[in-house]
């Protein structure tokens, strides 16, 4: 396979891409973190491409595999900070004999060369949990939107080193949310048979 990264520009980077997260960084380059599968091994692919379509940085952030088990990382969102990027999503442990386990919340800091500086896995007591989005929330603060099982959705506020500042639950499941002009949020919530009105 060949992947088109800009008009008329291709690379020979062969992978089966599942999903991709994309931002433009402060120097104007396109940064993507892709969830890719290669021969049933799931890894993250970091890529930075300049405006001419030239790849500046390309790195595989490999999952952890042993002879009997594995821990995969999946990225749902990325945000730039002063000295690198924060990437968020979930980890999933598995055993080759017994299959895949449940998801746990995962976040990591990488530098501009896509080397992992630190990573954190959080078990919130629910079987399947993942961070869906990360966004700026004041000076040196980030807000994580987290989805767990049993219709539990919640926010966590962290600093740039991933330390928890506070968290708060949402009382019902929300399909989506968006910021409002006055600094609040508007939600689309789920009911038994239909989608409710927007709730702010």
Secondary structure, DSSP 8 states (H G I E B T S, - for coil): --EEEETTEEE----EEEEEEEEE-TTS-EEEEEEEEETTEEEEEEEEE-TTS-EEEEEEE--EE-SSEEEEEEEEEEEEETTEEEEEEEEEEEETTTEEEEEEEEEEEE-TT--EEEEEEE--SSSS-EEEEEEE-STTEEEEEEE-STT-EEEEEEETT--EEEEEEESS-EEEEEE-TTS-EEEEEE-SSSEEEEE-
